Amino acid sequence: MRAAVVRDFHQDLSIETVPDPACPANGVVLEVAACGVCRSDFHGWVGEHPKVSDGSILGHEYCGTVVEAGPQARHRVGDRLIAPFILGCGDCPACQTGASNTCESAVVPGFGAPGAYAEYVAVPFDHNLVHLPDTMSPALAAGLGCRVTTAWHALTDRAGVRAGEWVAVHGTGGIGLSTLLLAKMLGARVVVVDVVADKLTHAQSLGADAAVNAVDGNVAEAIRDITGGGAQVSVEALGIEATTNASVECLATLGRHVHVGMPAGDGMMHINMRAIYAKQLAFYGTRGMPSWKYPTLLGMIERGDVDLSPMLDRTIALSGASDELRAMKGPTPPGTAVITDFRT
C-alpha cells in the first residue's frame, strides 16, 4: 500500500510502498476514506512525541470501510466506520467504568502504531468503532475522531458548560473551531483568541460573540473586560505556556480551565499558580472522548443541532500532507485539511 512515512523530522514525509497491515484478531483493517491532518501530527513530525520515530506513519483522525475482520472482531467486511483516536482495551477498570479515553493499554494509531496516512490501517479493539452515518461525508467524519470529540468531552464532561456562561477559546484551529461551534450549541457565549486576523474574522462569522487578537496586548485583561470580570470556562487548544497562562488568568473566580492542547516539547511549563490559588480555579486536563459517547454526538450532528461543516476547509492528496504540516510552523489559514486522495 502507499503510505506517507516519517524519515527525518521537519522533512517531507516519504511517500512509499509498504506492506499492507496485518489484521488484528480483535479488530479490523480499514481502507481509509479520509484522514485529518492534525496539530498533534505536527508535534510528531517535528520530533516532539516520544512514540514517533524513523518509519512511523502518522494519522489518527480517520474513517473508512472494513476490508478484513479478525475472528474476534465485532464489525464485518463492508462496514463503514469512524474511529476514535484512543482505542481502549475494553477490559481494564478505566474502560469498564466508561473512561476508555484513559485506558493504560490503549492503542493510538499514528503514535506507537501505524496510522492512517496510508491506504489501509489496522484497528485493534474494534468495539471502539462506530458506524459512519450515510448522510455524513468521510471528509467531515474524519475530523470527529479527534477535534470534535475532544472538544465535546472537554465542554461537557470536564468543564460542564452551562447556557449563558462565557467560554474563552485560545486558538482557532480544528479544536478551537469545534469548541466554538459546540459551545454555542450549548447556549454559551464565546470569545475566541488567535494571532491571525482572518481566523478571528472567520470565527466571528461562525457565531463567536467576541474576538481578541493576541498580538495586540494583554489577552487575559481583554477577556476580563469583554466578559465583565472573566470567563467561567477557558479552553486552551494550543499546548504552549503563553496561552495556558492567558487561559488561567482570563477566568473569573471559581472558573474552570480545560487543557486540550498537546503540550509541546517535554511538557514542562511555568504556570501562574497564584491565579489558580487566589481565584480558586479548577484546572482540568482532557484527551479524547470515550467511544460510548459517539452515538449522542453523531445524533446531534445528523439532526442538524450543530453544523460542523465550516471546520472543513480543504481536501488534499496524501502527497500534500507535508505541506500542511510545514505550514503549522507559522500562522495557518482558517479551517482544517483532510486527506481524501491516497493514490497521488
ZIJO-V570626 format. One record per pair of residues at least 12 apart in sequence whose C-alpha atoms are under 6 Angstrom apart, sorted by the first residue. I is the first residue (numbers start at 1). J is the second residue. If there is no record, write none. Layout:
BEGIN
i j
I J
I J
END
This chain:
BEGIN
i j
1 17
1 18
1 20
1 119
2 16
2 17
2 118
2 119
3 15
3 16
3 117
3 118
4 117
5 55
5 56
5 57
6 54
6 55
6 56
7 54
7 55
9 45
9 46
9 47
10 46
12 322
13 322
21 122
23 122
24 70
24 124
25 70
25 71
25 72
26 70
26 72
26 73
26 124
26 125
27 70
27 73
27 123
27 124
27 125
27 126
28 68
28 69
28 70
28 122
28 123
29 66
29 67
29 68
29 121
29 122
29 123
30 64
30 65
30 66
30 67
30 120
30 121
31 64
31 65
31 119
31 120
32 63
32 64
32 119
32 120
33 63
33 64
34 62
34 63
34 138
34 139
34 142
34 339
34 340
35 61
35 62
35 142
35 338
35 339
36 61
36 142
36 143
36 338
37 337
37 338
42 325
48 265
51 111
51 112
52 111
57 110
57 114
57 115
58 110
58 115
58 117
59 110
59 115
59 116
59 117
60 85
60 109
60 110
60 115
61 142
61 143
61 145
61 146
62 142
63 81
63 82
63 142
64 80
64 81
65 78
65 79
65 80
66 78
66 79
80 131
80 132
81 130
81 131
81 132
82 129
82 130
82 132
83 129
83 145
84 145
85 108
85 145
86 101
86 108
87 106
87 107
88 100
88 103
88 106
89 106
89 125
99 290
100 290
101 288
101 289
101 290
119 342
128 291
147 174
147 175
148 178
149 289
150 288
150 289
151 179
153 289
163 186
163 187
163 188
164 187
164 188
165 188
166 188
166 189
166 190
166 231
166 232
167 190
167 231
167 233
167 234
168 190
168 191
168 192
168 234
169 192
169 234
169 235
170 193
170 236
170 237
171 193
171 194
171 237
190 208
190 209
191 208
191 209
191 210
191 211
192 211
193 211
193 212
193 213
194 213
194 214
195 213
195 214
195 215
199 334
220 246
220 249
220 250
223 250
224 250
229 252
230 250
230 251
230 252
231 251
231 252
232 251
232 252
232 255
233 255
233 256
233 257
234 247
234 257
235 258
236 259
236 260
237 260
237 261
238 261
239 261
239 262
239 263
239 264
241 269
245 271
253 279
254 279
254 280
254 281
255 281
256 281
256 282
257 283
257 284
258 284
258 285
259 285
260 286
311 335
312 335
312 336
313 335
313 336
314 337
315 337
315 338
315 339
316 339
317 339
317 341
317 344
318 339
318 342
END
